[in-house]
Amino acid sequence: MKSFIEFSFFFYSKDLGLNTTWDDELSYILTPSLAAYELEHSTGVSAGNEEFQQAIRRAIPDGHTFKGFPIQFVHRNARRAFATCLR
């Protein structure tokens, strides 16, 4: 699913005349945070938020802004997920 969304986003951006670069380090940082978010969603117990914020602050260069948010789907259809992200 991740590969399809990256592939789709690459061509969507290209059609808009934009360049897309994937940051593997940021992806690595986000993985446990997304797992913690999913755990919080299913159990109601929050964990690791402070560590996530610190990691993002260290990873994002000065003068840049991290604009991300988690999205959850009740399906595994990557095409539908990508379309939803574009709304």
PyMOL Python script that loads the backbone (N, CA, C, O; Angstrom):
from pymol import cmd

cmd.read_pdbstr("""\
ATOM      1  N   MET A   1       0.827  -1.177   0.000  1.00  0.00           N
ATOM      2  CA  MET A   1       0.000   0.000   0.000  1.00  0.00           C
ATOM      3  C   MET A   1       0.880   1.253   0.000  1.00  0.00           C
ATOM      4  O   MET A   1       0.635   2.201  -0.747  1.00  0.00           O
ATOM      5  N   LYS A   2       1.901   1.238   0.845  1.00  0.00           N
ATOM      6  CA  LYS A   2       2.803   2.390   0.926  1.00  0.00           C
ATOM      7  C   LYS A   2       3.460   2.665  -0.427  1.00  0.00           C
ATOM      8  O   LYS A   2       3.541   3.815  -0.858  1.00  0.00           O
ATOM      9  N   SER A   3       3.920   1.628  -1.082  1.00  0.00           N
ATOM     10  CA  SER A   3       4.583   1.790  -2.385  1.00  0.00           C
ATOM     11  C   SER A   3       3.638   2.372  -3.423  1.00  0.00           C
ATOM     12  O   SER A   3       4.027   3.244  -4.199  1.00  0.00           O
ATOM     13  N   PHE A   4       2.397   1.895  -3.442  1.00  0.00           N
ATOM     14  CA  PHE A   4       1.440   2.415  -4.411  1.00  0.00           C
ATOM     15  C   PHE A   4       1.160   3.890  -4.160  1.00  0.00           C
ATOM     16  O   PHE A   4       1.095   4.679  -5.103  1.00  0.00           O
ATOM     17  N   ILE A   5       0.994   4.266  -2.898  1.00  0.00           N
ATOM     18  CA  ILE A   5       0.709   5.670  -2.583  1.00  0.00           C
ATOM     19  C   ILE A   5       1.912   6.546  -2.938  1.00  0.00           C
ATOM     20  O   ILE A   5       1.734   7.634  -3.487  1.00  0.00           O
ATOM     21  N   GLU A   6       3.127   6.094  -2.636  1.00  0.00           N
ATOM     22  CA  GLU A   6       4.318   6.857  -3.020  1.00  0.00           C
ATOM     23  C   GLU A   6       4.393   7.008  -4.534  1.00  0.00           C
ATOM     24  O   GLU A   6       4.656   8.099  -5.039  1.00  0.00           O
ATOM     25  N   PHE A   7       4.166   5.929  -5.251  1.00  0.00           N
ATOM     26  CA  PHE A   7       4.183   5.934  -6.717  1.00  0.00           C
ATOM     27  C   PHE A   7       3.139   6.913  -7.256  1.00  0.00           C
ATOM     28  O   PHE A   7       3.436   7.728  -8.130  1.00  0.00           O
ATOM     29  N   SER A   8       1.921   6.829  -6.732  1.00  0.00           N
ATOM     30  CA  SER A   8       0.840   7.703  -7.189  1.00  0.00           C
ATOM     31  C   SER A   8       1.134   9.162  -6.882  1.00  0.00           C
ATOM     32  O   SER A   8       0.888  10.042  -7.707  1.00  0.00           O
ATOM     33  N   PHE A   9       1.663   9.411  -5.688  1.00  0.00           N
ATOM     34  CA  PHE A   9       1.967  10.788  -5.306  1.00  0.00           C
ATOM     35  C   PHE A   9       3.080  11.364  -6.158  1.00  0.00           C
ATOM     36  O   PHE A   9       3.055  12.546  -6.503  1.00  0.00           O
ATOM     37  N   PHE A  10       4.064  10.531  -6.501  1.00  0.00           N
ATOM     38  CA  PHE A  10       5.154  10.980  -7.359  1.00  0.00           C
ATOM     39  C   PHE A  10       4.614  11.493  -8.693  1.00  0.00           C
ATOM     40  O   PHE A  10       4.984  12.578  -9.142  1.00  0.00           O
ATOM     41  N   PHE A  11       3.743  10.714  -9.319  1.00  0.00           N
ATOM     42  CA  PHE A  11       3.212  11.131 -10.624  1.00  0.00           C
ATOM     43  C   PHE A  11       2.196  12.261 -10.499  1.00  0.00           C
ATOM     44  O   PHE A  11       2.103  13.102 -11.394  1.00  0.00           O
ATOM     45  N   TYR A  12       1.444  12.297  -9.421  1.00  0.00           N
ATOM     46  CA  TYR A  12       0.515  13.399  -9.182  1.00  0.00           C
ATOM     47  C   TYR A  12       1.307  14.708  -9.064  1.00  0.00           C
ATOM     48  O   TYR A  12       0.946  15.712  -9.678  1.00  0.00           O
ATOM     49  N   SER A  13       2.381  14.693  -8.279  1.00  0.00           N
ATOM     50  CA  SER A  13       3.224  15.883  -8.111  1.00  0.00           C
ATOM     51  C   SER A  13       3.882  16.277  -9.421  1.00  0.00           C
ATOM     52  O   SER A  13       3.956  17.459  -9.758  1.00  0.00           O
ATOM     53  N   LYS A  14       4.358  15.284 -10.156  1.00  0.00           N
ATOM     54  CA  LYS A  14       5.020  15.542 -11.431  1.00  0.00           C
ATOM     55  C   LYS A  14       4.060  16.234 -12.398  1.00  0.00           C
ATOM     56  O   LYS A  14       4.451  17.163 -13.105  1.00  0.00           O
ATOM     57  N   ASP A  15       2.802  15.779 -12.430  1.00  0.00           N
ATOM     58  CA  ASP A  15       1.797  16.411 -13.290  1.00  0.00           C
ATOM     59  C   ASP A  15       1.557  17.873 -12.910  1.00  0.00           C
ATOM     60  O   ASP A  15       1.143  18.675 -13.747  1.00  0.00           O
ATOM     61  N   LEU A  16       1.816  18.217 -11.651  1.00  0.00           N
ATOM     62  CA  LEU A  16       1.666  19.596 -11.189  1.00  0.00           C
ATOM     63  C   LEU A  16       2.959  20.395 -11.344  1.00  0.00           C
ATOM     64  O   LEU A  16       3.017  21.570 -10.979  1.00  0.00           O
ATOM     65  N   GLY A  17       3.996  19.753 -11.886  1.00  0.00           N
ATOM     66  CA  GLY A  17       5.282  20.417 -12.076  1.00  0.00           C
ATOM     67  C   GLY A  17       6.109  20.500 -10.801  1.00  0.00           C
ATOM     68  O   GLY A  17       6.982  21.360 -10.681  1.00  0.00           O
ATOM     69  N   LEU A  18       5.841  19.613  -9.850  1.00  0.00           N
ATOM     70  CA  LEU A  18       6.555  19.605  -8.572  1.00  0.00           C
ATOM     71  C   LEU A  18       7.473  18.401  -8.480  1.00  0.00           C
ATOM     72  O   LEU A  18       7.205  17.356  -9.074  1.00  0.00           O
ATOM     73  N   ASN A  19       8.552  18.553  -7.736  1.00  0.00           N
ATOM     74  CA  ASN A  19       9.472  17.439  -7.485  1.00  0.00           C
ATOM     75  C   ASN A  19       9.103  16.772  -6.165  1.00  0.00           C
ATOM     76  O   ASN A  19       8.667  17.437  -5.225  1.00  0.00           O
ATOM     77  N   THR A  20       9.275  15.482  -6.101  1.00  0.00           N
ATOM     78  CA  THR A  20       9.005  14.739  -4.876  1.00  0.00           C
ATOM     79  C   THR A  20      10.263  13.988  -4.475  1.00  0.00           C
ATOM     80  O   THR A  20      10.864  13.274  -5.278  1.00  0.00           O
ATOM     81  N   THR A  21      10.647  14.162  -3.219  1.00  0.00           N
ATOM     82  CA  THR A  21      11.773  13.434  -2.660  1.00  0.00           C
ATOM     83  C   THR A  21      11.304  12.782  -1.369  1.00  0.00           C
ATOM     84  O   THR A  21      10.732  13.446  -0.505  1.00  0.00           O
ATOM     85  N   TRP A  22      11.548  11.477  -1.238  1.00  0.00           N
ATOM     86  CA  TRP A  22      11.146  10.759  -0.036  1.00  0.00           C
ATOM     87  C   TRP A  22      12.305  10.750   0.930  1.00  0.00           C
ATOM     88  O   TRP A  22      13.439  10.469   0.542  1.00  0.00           O
ATOM     89  N   ASP A  23      12.035  11.051   2.173  1.00  0.00           N
ATOM     90  CA  ASP A  23      13.050  11.102   3.213  1.00  0.00           C
ATOM     91  C   ASP A  23      12.953   9.816   4.043  1.00  0.00           C
ATOM     92  O   ASP A  23      12.041   9.661   4.856  1.00  0.00           O
ATOM     93  N   ASP A  24      13.895   8.907   3.832  1.00  0.00           N
ATOM     94  CA  ASP A  24      13.877   7.628   4.544  1.00  0.00           C
ATOM     95  C   ASP A  24      14.050   7.801   6.044  1.00  0.00           C
ATOM     96  O   ASP A  24      13.464   7.049   6.822  1.00  0.00           O
ATOM     97  N   GLU A  25      14.850   8.783   6.464  1.00  0.00           N
ATOM     98  CA  GLU A  25      15.044   9.027   7.898  1.00  0.00           C
ATOM     99  C   GLU A  25      13.730   9.473   8.551  1.00  0.00           C
ATOM    100  O   GLU A  25      13.374   9.003   9.632  1.00  0.00           O
ATOM    101  N   LEU A  26      13.020  10.381   7.886  1.00  0.00           N
ATOM    102  CA  LEU A  26      11.746  10.839   8.429  1.00  0.00           C
ATOM    103  C   LEU A  26      10.733   9.696   8.458  1.00  0.00           C
ATOM    104  O   LEU A  26       9.955   9.576   9.403  1.00  0.00           O
ATOM    105  N   SER A  27      10.745   8.877   7.447  1.00  0.00           N
ATOM    106  CA  SER A  27       9.868   7.705   7.425  1.00  0.00           C
ATOM    107  C   SER A  27      10.171   6.792   8.604  1.00  0.00           C
ATOM    108  O   SER A  27       9.260   6.269   9.245  1.00  0.00           O
ATOM    109  N   TYR A  28      11.446   6.606   8.885  1.00  0.00           N
ATOM    110  CA  TYR A  28      11.875   5.776  10.014  1.00  0.00           C
ATOM    111  C   TYR A  28      11.381   6.372  11.339  1.00  0.00           C
ATOM    112  O   TYR A  28      10.942   5.644  12.230  1.00  0.00           O
ATOM    113  N   ILE A  29      11.459   7.702  11.458  1.00  0.00           N
ATOM    114  CA  ILE A  29      11.013   8.386  12.668  1.00  0.00           C
ATOM    115  C   ILE A  29       9.494   8.262  12.830  1.00  0.00           C
ATOM    116  O   ILE A  29       9.003   8.089  13.946  1.00  0.00           O
ATOM    117  N   LEU A  30       8.765   8.347  11.744  1.00  0.00           N
ATOM    118  CA  LEU A  30       7.305   8.332  11.803  1.00  0.00           C
ATOM    119  C   LEU A  30       6.725   6.952  12.111  1.00  0.00           C
ATOM    120  O   LEU A  30       5.632   6.859  12.670  1.00  0.00           O
ATOM    121  N   THR A  31       7.433   5.890  11.760  1.00  0.00           N
ATOM    122  CA  THR A  31       6.889   4.537  11.911  1.00  0.00           C
ATOM    123  C   THR A  31       6.446   4.218  13.345  1.00  0.00           C
ATOM    124  O   THR A  31       5.297   3.815  13.528  1.00  0.00           O
ATOM    125  N   PRO A  32       7.288   4.375  14.364  1.00  0.00           N
ATOM    126  CA  PRO A  32       6.810   4.065  15.710  1.00  0.00           C
ATOM    127  C   PRO A  32       5.729   5.029  16.183  1.00  0.00           C
ATOM    128  O   PRO A  32       4.870   4.650  16.981  1.00  0.00           O
ATOM    129  N   SER A  33       5.759   6.260  15.704  1.00  0.00           N
ATOM    130  CA  SER A  33       4.744   7.227  16.091  1.00  0.00           C
ATOM    131  C   SER A  33       3.381   6.847  15.531  1.00  0.00           C
ATOM    132  O   SER A  33       2.360   6.992  16.204  1.00  0.00           O
ATOM    133  N   LEU A  34       3.373   6.367  14.309  1.00  0.00           N
ATOM    134  CA  LEU A  34       2.110   5.920  13.732  1.00  0.00           C
ATOM    135  C   LEU A  34       1.588   4.680  14.448  1.00  0.00           C
ATOM    136  O   LEU A  34       0.382   4.529  14.643  1.00  0.00           O
ATOM    137  N   ALA A  35       2.496   3.798  14.837  1.00  0.00           N
ATOM    138  CA  ALA A  35       2.085   2.616  15.599  1.00  0.00           C
ATOM    139  C   ALA A  35       1.491   3.031  16.945  1.00  0.00           C
ATOM    140  O   ALA A  35       0.496   2.454  17.384  1.00  0.00           O
ATOM    141  N   ALA A  36       2.091   4.024  17.603  1.00  0.00           N
ATOM    142  CA  ALA A  36       1.570   4.517  18.881  1.00  0.00           C
ATOM    143  C   ALA A  36       0.205   5.168  18.686  1.00  0.00           C
ATOM    144  O   ALA A  36      -0.684   5.019  19.524  1.00  0.00           O
ATOM    145  N   TYR A  37       0.044   5.889  17.578  1.00  0.00           N
ATOM    146  CA  TYR A  37      -1.247   6.515  17.288  1.00  0.00           C
ATOM    147  C   TYR A  37      -2.326   5.455  17.089  1.00  0.00           C
ATOM    148  O   TYR A  37      -3.439   5.594  17.597  1.00  0.00           O
ATOM    149  N   GLU A  38      -1.998   4.403  16.354  1.00  0.00           N
ATOM    150  CA  GLU A  38      -2.964   3.325  16.135  1.00  0.00           C
ATOM    151  C   GLU A  38      -3.317   2.628  17.450  1.00  0.00           C
ATOM    152  O   GLU A  38      -4.470   2.266  17.680  1.00  0.00           O
ATOM    153  N   LEU A  39      -2.304   2.444  18.314  1.00  0.00           N
ATOM    154  CA  LEU A  39      -2.554   1.841  19.621  1.00  0.00           C
ATOM    155  C   LEU A  39      -3.472   2.734  20.452  1.00  0.00           C
ATOM    156  O   LEU A  39      -4.393   2.250  21.110  1.00  0.00           O
ATOM    157  N   GLU A  40      -3.212   4.040  20.418  1.00  0.00           N
ATOM    158  CA  GLU A  40      -4.062   4.977  21.151  1.00  0.00           C
ATOM    159  C   GLU A  40      -5.493   4.938  20.631  1.00  0.00           C
ATOM    160  O   GLU A  40      -6.447   4.981  21.407  1.00  0.00           O
ATOM    161  N   HIS A  41      -5.630   4.858  19.327  1.00  0.00           N
ATOM    162  CA  HIS A  41      -6.962   4.823  18.726  1.00  0.00           C
ATOM    163  C   HIS A  41      -7.743   3.584  19.160  1.00  0.00           C
ATOM    164  O   HIS A  41      -8.953   3.651  19.378  1.00  0.00           O
ATOM    165  N   SER A  42      -7.051   2.463  19.283  1.00  0.00           N
ATOM    166  CA  SER A  42      -7.753   1.223  19.630  1.00  0.00           C
ATOM    167  C   SER A  42      -7.896   1.007  21.141  1.00  0.00           C
ATOM    168  O   SER A  42      -8.825   0.324  21.575  1.00  0.00           O
ATOM    169  N   THR A  43      -6.985   1.581  21.956  1.00  0.00           N
ATOM    170  CA  THR A  43      -7.043   1.337  23.402  1.00  0.00           C
ATOM    171  C   THR A  43      -7.402   2.565  24.219  1.00  0.00           C
ATOM    172  O   THR A  43      -7.839   2.448  25.364  1.00  0.00           O
ATOM    173  N   GLY A  44      -7.217   3.746  23.633  1.00  0.00           N
ATOM    174  CA  GLY A  44      -7.458   4.979  24.372  1.00  0.00           C
ATOM    175  C   GLY A  44      -6.284   5.409  25.234  1.00  0.00           C
ATOM    176  O   GLY A  44      -6.372   6.405  25.952  1.00  0.00           O
ATOM    177  N   VAL A  45      -5.182   4.665  25.171  1.00  0.00           N
ATOM    178  CA  VAL A  45      -3.995   4.975  25.971  1.00  0.00           C
ATOM    179  C   VAL A  45      -2.968   5.675  25.085  1.00  0.00           C
ATOM    180  O   VAL A  45      -2.532   5.124  24.074  1.00  0.00           O
ATOM    181  N   SER A  46      -2.589   6.880  25.466  1.00  0.00           N
ATOM    182  CA  SER A  46      -1.610   7.655  24.706  1.00  0.00           C
ATOM    183  C   SER A  46      -0.202   7.341  25.197  1.00  0.00           C
ATOM    184  O   SER A  46       0.040   7.252  26.400  1.00  0.00           O
ATOM    185  N   ALA A  47       0.727   7.173  24.249  1.00  0.00           N
ATOM    186  CA  ALA A  47       2.120   6.893  24.620  1.00  0.00           C
ATOM    187  C   ALA A  47       3.060   7.435  23.559  1.00  0.00           C
ATOM    188  O   ALA A  47       2.789   7.329  22.363  1.00  0.00           O
ATOM    189  N   GLY A  48       4.164   8.014  24.003  1.00  0.00           N
ATOM    190  CA  GLY A  48       5.223   8.396  23.081  1.00  0.00           C
ATOM    191  C   GLY A  48       5.048   9.717  22.366  1.00  0.00           C
ATOM    192  O   GLY A  48       5.828  10.016  21.461  1.00  0.00           O
ATOM    193  N   ASN A  49       4.063  10.526  22.726  1.00  0.00           N
ATOM    194  CA  ASN A  49       3.827  11.772  22.004  1.00  0.00           C
ATOM    195  C   ASN A  49       4.992  12.753  22.171  1.00  0.00           C
ATOM    196  O   ASN A  49       5.403  13.392  21.203  1.00  0.00           O
ATOM    197  N   GLU A  50       5.520  12.875  23.376  1.00  0.00           N
ATOM    198  CA  GLU A  50       6.626  13.797  23.616  1.00  0.00           C
ATOM    199  C   GLU A  50       7.871  13.377  22.827  1.00  0.00           C
ATOM    200  O   GLU A  50       8.552  14.223  22.248  1.00  0.00           O
ATOM    201  N   GLU A  51       8.165  12.090  22.803  1.00  0.00           N
ATOM    202  CA  GLU A  51       9.320  11.594  22.048  1.00  0.00           C
ATOM    203  C   GLU A  51       9.149  11.867  20.561  1.00  0.00           C
ATOM    204  O   GLU A  51      10.105  12.226  19.874  1.00  0.00           O
ATOM    205  N   PHE A  52       7.907  11.690  20.061  1.00  0.00           N
ATOM    206  CA  PHE A  52       7.620  11.960  18.657  1.00  0.00           C
ATOM    207  C   PHE A  52       7.886  13.426  18.333  1.00  0.00           C
ATOM    208  O   PHE A  52       8.540  13.733  17.336  1.00  0.00           O
ATOM    209  N   GLN A  53       7.388  14.322  19.159  1.00  0.00           N
ATOM    210  CA  GLN A  53       7.578  15.749  18.909  1.00  0.00           C
ATOM    211  C   GLN A  53       9.058  16.119  18.913  1.00  0.00           C
ATOM    212  O   GLN A  53       9.501  16.902  18.073  1.00  0.00           O
ATOM    213  N   GLN A  54       9.818  15.569  19.840  1.00  0.00           N
ATOM    214  CA  GLN A  54      11.255  15.841  19.890  1.00  0.00           C
ATOM    215  C   GLN A  54      11.965  15.307  18.646  1.00  0.00           C
ATOM    216  O   GLN A  54      12.832  15.981  18.089  1.00  0.00           O
ATOM    217  N   ALA A  55      11.603  14.110  18.213  1.00  0.00           N
ATOM    218  CA  ALA A  55      12.238  13.515  17.030  1.00  0.00           C
ATOM    219  C   ALA A  55      11.948  14.347  15.784  1.00  0.00           C
ATOM    220  O   ALA A  55      12.834  14.559  14.956  1.00  0.00           O
ATOM    221  N   ILE A  56      10.715  14.816  15.652  1.00  0.00           N
ATOM    222  CA  ILE A  56      10.361  15.642  14.495  1.00  0.00           C
ATOM    223  C   ILE A  56      11.127  16.964  14.536  1.00  0.00           C
ATOM    224  O   ILE A  56      11.640  17.417  13.513  1.00  0.00           O
ATOM    225  N   ARG A  57      11.205  17.572  15.700  1.00  0.00           N
ATOM    226  CA  ARG A  57      11.952  18.839  15.818  1.00  0.00           C
ATOM    227  C   ARG A  57      13.411  18.667  15.404  1.00  0.00           C
ATOM    228  O   ARG A  57      13.992  19.554  14.778  1.00  0.00           O
ATOM    229  N   ARG A  58      14.000  17.523  15.756  1.00  0.00           N
ATOM    230  CA  ARG A  58      15.400  17.269  15.377  1.00  0.00           C
ATOM    231  C   ARG A  58      15.541  16.981  13.884  1.00  0.00           C
ATOM    232  O   ARG A  58      16.564  17.314  13.285  1.00  0.00           O
ATOM    233  N   ALA A  59      14.533  16.370  13.282  1.00  0.00           N
ATOM    234  CA  ALA A  59      14.637  15.936  11.887  1.00  0.00           C
ATOM    235  C   ALA A  59      14.305  17.033  10.874  1.00  0.00           C
ATOM    236  O   ALA A  59      14.817  17.012   9.755  1.00  0.00           O
ATOM    237  N   ILE A  60      13.465  17.980  11.247  1.00  0.00           N
ATOM    238  CA  ILE A  60      13.025  19.018  10.316  1.00  0.00           C
ATOM    239  C   ILE A  60      13.995  20.197  10.393  1.00  0.00           C
ATOM    240  O   ILE A  60      14.246  20.724  11.476  1.00  0.00           O
ATOM    241  N   PRO A  61      14.542  20.612   9.243  1.00  0.00           N
ATOM    242  CA  PRO A  61      15.512  21.716   9.250  1.00  0.00           C
ATOM    243  C   PRO A  61      14.883  23.033   9.721  1.00  0.00           C
ATOM    244  O   PRO A  61      13.674  23.231   9.596  1.00  0.00           O
ATOM    245  N   ASP A  62      15.702  23.917  10.255  1.00  0.00           N
ATOM    246  CA  ASP A  62      15.238  25.251  10.648  1.00  0.00           C
ATOM    247  C   ASP A  62      14.619  25.945   9.442  1.00  0.00           C
ATOM    248  O   ASP A  62      15.113  25.843   8.319  1.00  0.00           O
ATOM    249  N   GLY A  63      13.543  26.641   9.700  1.00  0.00           N
ATOM    250  CA  GLY A  63      12.867  27.365   8.623  1.00  0.00           C
ATOM    251  C   GLY A  63      11.856  26.516   7.866  1.00  0.00           C
ATOM    252  O   GLY A  63      11.170  27.026   6.979  1.00  0.00           O
ATOM    253  N   HIS A  64      11.749  25.226   8.196  1.00  0.00           N
ATOM    254  CA  HIS A  64      10.790  24.331   7.553  1.00  0.00           C
ATOM    255  C   HIS A  64       9.692  23.968   8.556  1.00  0.00           C
ATOM    256  O   HIS A  64       9.869  24.090   9.768  1.00  0.00           O
ATOM    257  N   THR A  65       8.577  23.529   8.031  1.00  0.00           N
ATOM    258  CA  THR A  65       7.444  23.158   8.871  1.00  0.00           C
ATOM    259  C   THR A  65       7.002  21.744   8.537  1.00  0.00           C
ATOM    260  O   THR A  65       6.874  21.376   7.369  1.00  0.00           O
ATOM    261  N   PHE A  66       6.772  20.960   9.579  1.00  0.00           N
ATOM    262  CA  PHE A  66       6.231  19.613   9.400  1.00  0.00           C
ATOM    263  C   PHE A  66       4.718  19.727   9.399  1.00  0.00           C
ATOM    264  O   PHE A  66       4.118  20.157  10.384  1.00  0.00           O
ATOM    265  N   LYS A  67       4.105  19.337   8.289  1.00  0.00           N
ATOM    266  CA  LYS A  67       2.650  19.371   8.176  1.00  0.00           C
ATOM    267  C   LYS A  67       2.183  17.964   7.850  1.00  0.00           C
ATOM    268  O   LYS A  67       2.058  17.590   6.684  1.00  0.00           O
ATOM    269  N   GLY A  68       1.934  17.211   8.868  1.00  0.00           N
ATOM    270  CA  GLY A  68       1.491  15.837   8.684  1.00  0.00           C
ATOM    271  C   GLY A  68       0.391  15.520   9.661  1.00  0.00           C
ATOM    272  O   GLY A  68       0.268  16.139  10.718  1.00  0.00           O
ATOM    273  N   PHE A  69      -0.396  14.558   9.291  1.00  0.00           N
ATOM    274  CA  PHE A  69      -1.464  14.116  10.180  1.00  0.00           C
ATOM    275  C   PHE A  69      -1.780  12.666   9.855  1.00  0.00           C
ATOM    276  O   PHE A  69      -1.675  12.244   8.704  1.00  0.00           O
ATOM    277  N   PRO A  70      -2.162  11.917  10.859  1.00  0.00           N
ATOM    278  CA  PRO A  70      -2.502  10.516  10.603  1.00  0.00           C
ATOM    279  C   PRO A  70      -3.894  10.408   9.990  1.00  0.00           C
ATOM    280  O   PRO A  70      -4.782  11.209  10.280  1.00  0.00           O
ATOM    281  N   ILE A  71      -4.057   9.443   9.172  1.00  0.00           N
ATOM    282  CA  ILE A  71      -5.358   9.160   8.551  1.00  0.00           C
ATOM    283  C   ILE A  71      -5.580   7.666   8.685  1.00  0.00           C
ATOM    284  O   ILE A  71      -4.665   6.880   8.437  1.00  0.00           O
ATOM    285  N   GLN A  72      -6.759   7.270   9.065  1.00  0.00           N
ATOM    286  CA  GLN A  72      -7.045   5.844   9.195  1.00  0.00           C
ATOM    287  C   GLN A  72      -8.137   5.457   8.214  1.00  0.00           C
ATOM    288  O   GLN A  72      -9.065   6.225   7.959  1.00  0.00           O
ATOM    289  N   PHE A  73      -8.013   4.270   7.674  1.00  0.00           N
ATOM    290  CA  PHE A  73      -8.979   3.743   6.727  1.00  0.00           C
ATOM    291  C   PHE A  73      -9.524   2.427   7.264  1.00  0.00           C
ATOM    292  O   PHE A  73      -8.850   1.716   8.010  1.00  0.00           O
ATOM    293  N   VAL A  74     -10.735   2.122   6.879  1.00  0.00           N
ATOM    294  CA  VAL A  74     -11.336   0.844   7.289  1.00  0.00           C
ATOM    295  C   VAL A  74     -11.238  -0.168   6.151  1.00  0.00           C
ATOM    296  O   VAL A  74     -11.953  -1.169   6.130  1.00  0.00           O
ATOM    297  N   HIS A  75     -10.342   0.110   5.208  1.00  0.00           N
ATOM    298  CA  HIS A  75     -10.128  -0.778   4.063  1.00  0.00           C
ATOM    299  C   HIS A  75      -8.637  -0.804   3.737  1.00  0.00           C
ATOM    300  O   HIS A  75      -7.851  -0.067   4.333  1.00  0.00           O
ATOM    301  N   ARG A  76      -8.257  -1.651   2.796  1.00  0.00           N
ATOM    302  CA  ARG A  76      -6.851  -1.746   2.375  1.00  0.00           C
ATOM    303  C   ARG A  76      -6.693  -1.436   0.893  1.00  0.00           C
ATOM    304  O   ARG A  76      -5.762  -1.915   0.246  1.00  0.00           O
ATOM    305  N   ASN A  77      -7.595  -0.646   0.368  1.00  0.00           N
ATOM    306  CA  ASN A  77      -7.560  -0.291  -1.039  1.00  0.00           C
ATOM    307  C   ASN A  77      -6.698   0.965  -1.201  1.00  0.00           C
ATOM    308  O   ASN A  77      -7.131   2.065  -0.858  1.00  0.00           O
ATOM    309  N   ALA A  78      -5.480   0.799  -1.724  1.00  0.00           N
ATOM    310  CA  ALA A  78      -4.530   1.901  -1.847  1.00  0.00           C
ATOM    311  C   ALA A  78      -5.042   2.990  -2.779  1.00  0.00           C
ATOM    312  O   ALA A  78      -4.809   4.172  -2.526  1.00  0.00           O
ATOM    313  N   ARG A  79      -5.729   2.620  -3.845  1.00  0.00           N
ATOM    314  CA  ARG A  79      -6.256   3.608  -4.791  1.00  0.00           C
ATOM    315  C   ARG A  79      -7.294   4.509  -4.107  1.00  0.00           C
ATOM    316  O   ARG A  79      -7.281   5.727  -4.286  1.00  0.00           O
ATOM    317  N   ARG A  80      -8.184   3.902  -3.328  1.00  0.00           N
ATOM    318  CA  ARG A  80      -9.193   4.684  -2.585  1.00  0.00           C
ATOM    319  C   ARG A  80      -8.523   5.548  -1.523  1.00  0.00           C
ATOM    320  O   ARG A  80      -8.929   6.691  -1.310  1.00  0.00           O
ATOM    321  N   ALA A  81      -7.506   5.018  -0.856  1.00  0.00           N
ATOM    322  CA  ALA A  81      -6.798   5.778   0.180  1.00  0.00           C
ATOM    323  C   ALA A  81      -6.139   7.003  -0.433  1.00  0.00           C
ATOM    324  O   ALA A  81      -6.227   8.097   0.124  1.00  0.00           O
ATOM    325  N   PHE A  82      -5.482   6.832  -1.572  1.00  0.00           N
ATOM    326  CA  PHE A  82      -4.824   7.956  -2.233  1.00  0.00           C
ATOM    327  C   PHE A  82      -5.849   9.012  -2.643  1.00  0.00           C
ATOM    328  O   PHE A  82      -5.626  10.206  -2.441  1.00  0.00           O
ATOM    329  N   ALA A  83      -6.965   8.580  -3.215  1.00  0.00           N
ATOM    330  CA  ALA A  83      -8.021   9.517  -3.616  1.00  0.00           C
ATOM    331  C   ALA A  83      -8.545  10.297  -2.407  1.00  0.00           C
ATOM    332  O   ALA A  83      -8.820  11.492  -2.511  1.00  0.00           O
ATOM    333  N   THR A  84      -8.680   9.629  -1.275  1.00  0.00           N
ATOM    334  CA  THR A  84      -9.143  10.299  -0.071  1.00  0.00           C
ATOM    335  C   THR A  84      -8.123  11.348   0.400  1.00  0.00           C
ATOM    336  O   THR A  84      -8.508  12.426   0.854  1.00  0.00           O
ATOM    337  N   CYS A  85      -6.843  11.038   0.293  1.00  0.00           N
ATOM    338  CA  CYS A  85      -5.799  11.968   0.695  1.00  0.00           C
ATOM    339  C   CYS A  85      -5.795  13.235  -0.163  1.00  0.00           C
ATOM    340  O   CYS A  85      -5.359  14.289   0.301  1.00  0.00           O
ATOM    341  N   LEU A  86      -6.261  13.151  -1.372  1.00  0.00           N
ATOM    342  CA  LEU A  86      -6.277  14.306  -2.260  1.00  0.00           C
ATOM    343  C   LEU A  86      -7.431  15.265  -1.973  1.00  0.00           C
ATOM    344  O   LEU A  86      -7.437  16.395  -2.461  1.00  0.00           O
ATOM    345  N   ARG A  87      -8.393  14.821  -1.191  1.00  0.00           N
ATOM    346  CA  ARG A  87      -9.542  15.699  -0.890  1.00  0.00           C
ATOM    347  C   ARG A  87      -9.162  16.798   0.056  1.00  0.00           C
ATOM    348  O   ARG A  87     -10.003  17.623   0.414  1.00  0.00           O
TER     349      ARG A  87
END
""", "prot")
cmd.dss("prot")
cmd.show_as("cartoon", "prot")
cmd.util.cbc("prot")
cmd.orient("prot")
